[in-house]
Amino acid sequence: MPAWPEIVFSPDWMSRMERMAERRFPDLVTAEESVTYVIEQISADDWARCEAFTGGSKPETFLYSVCSNLLEEFSRKRYGRARPPEWLK
């Protein structure tokens, strides 16, 4: 089992996560909040989200998917789901 805290808090991974958030949220304050949210969610319950890792890929690749999903979750909690316009219905 990988040492998740060492991977997540490494300078390389932190900068990668910040870039992901900045691409997703152009507002820097929102991007920083989203990174904080991702770290809190990943590390919650003794890194429970990372328990799904089976070794089928690199730990960094798995972590990228988890972070991407958590950024989407943050966005939906903050702004809601994208909905089609009324005229389309």
C-alpha positions as CSV (number, residue, x, y, z in Angstrom):
1,M,0.0,0.0,0.0
2,P,1.5,3.4,-1.0
3,A,2.2,6.0,1.7
4,W,-0.6,8.4,0.6
5,P,0.4,11.3,2.8
6,E,3.9,11.3,1.3
7,I,2.5,11.3,-2.2
8,V,-0.2,13.9,-1.6
9,F,1.9,16.4,0.3
10,S,4.9,16.1,-1.9
11,P,5.8,19.4,-3.7
12,D,5.3,17.9,-7.1
13,W,1.8,16.6,-6.4
14,M,0.7,19.7,-4.6
15,S,1.7,21.9,-7.6
16,R,-0.1,19.4,-9.9
17,M,-3.3,19.6,-7.8
18,E,-3.1,23.4,-7.7
19,R,-2.8,23.5,-11.5
20,M,-5.8,21.2,-11.9
21,A,-7.8,23.5,-9.6
22,E,-6.7,26.7,-11.4
23,R,-7.7,25.2,-14.8
24,R,-11.1,24.3,-13.3
25,F,-11.7,27.6,-11.4
26,P,-10.1,30.7,-12.9
27,D,-10.8,32.6,-9.6
28,L,-7.7,32.0,-7.5
29,V,-9.6,32.1,-4.2
30,T,-12.0,29.4,-5.4
31,A,-9.2,27.4,-6.7
32,E,-7.4,27.5,-3.3
33,E,-10.7,26.6,-1.5
34,S,-11.1,23.6,-3.9
35,V,-7.6,22.3,-3.2
36,T,-8.3,22.6,0.6
37,Y,-11.5,20.7,0.0
38,V,-9.8,17.9,-2.0
39,I,-7.1,17.5,0.7
40,E,-9.7,17.3,3.5
41,Q,-11.7,14.7,1.6
42,I,-8.8,12.6,0.6
43,S,-7.3,12.5,4.1
44,A,-10.7,12.0,5.8
45,D,-11.2,8.8,7.8
46,D,-7.6,7.8,7.6
47,W,-7.3,8.0,3.8
48,A,-10.4,5.9,3.2
49,R,-10.9,7.1,-0.4
50,C,-7.5,5.7,-1.2
51,E,-8.4,2.3,0.0
52,A,-10.0,1.6,-3.4
53,F,-6.5,1.5,-5.0
54,T,-5.8,-2.0,-6.3
55,G,-2.4,-1.5,-7.9
56,G,-3.7,-1.6,-11.4
57,S,-2.0,1.7,-12.2
58,K,0.5,4.1,-10.6
59,P,-0.6,5.6,-7.3
60,E,-0.3,9.1,-8.9
61,T,-2.6,8.1,-11.7
62,F,-5.2,6.8,-9.2
63,L,-4.8,10.0,-7.1
64,Y,-5.3,12.1,-10.2
65,S,-8.7,10.5,-10.8
66,V,-9.7,10.9,-7.2
67,C,-8.8,14.5,-7.2
68,S,-10.6,15.2,-10.5
69,N,-13.7,13.6,-9.1
70,L,-13.4,15.7,-5.9
71,L,-13.0,18.9,-7.8
72,E,-16.2,18.0,-9.6
73,E,-17.9,17.3,-6.3
74,F,-16.7,20.7,-4.9
75,S,-18.0,22.5,-8.0
76,R,-21.5,20.8,-7.7
77,K,-21.7,21.7,-4.0
78,R,-20.8,25.3,-4.7
79,Y,-22.6,25.9,-8.0
80,G,-25.0,23.0,-8.5
81,R,-25.3,20.8,-11.5
82,A,-25.4,22.3,-15.0
83,R,-28.9,22.2,-16.3
84,P,-30.2,22.6,-19.9
85,P,-32.1,25.8,-20.6
86,E,-35.9,25.8,-20.2
87,W,-36.5,26.3,-24.0
88,L,-34.7,23.1,-24.7
89,K,-37.2,21.0,-22.7
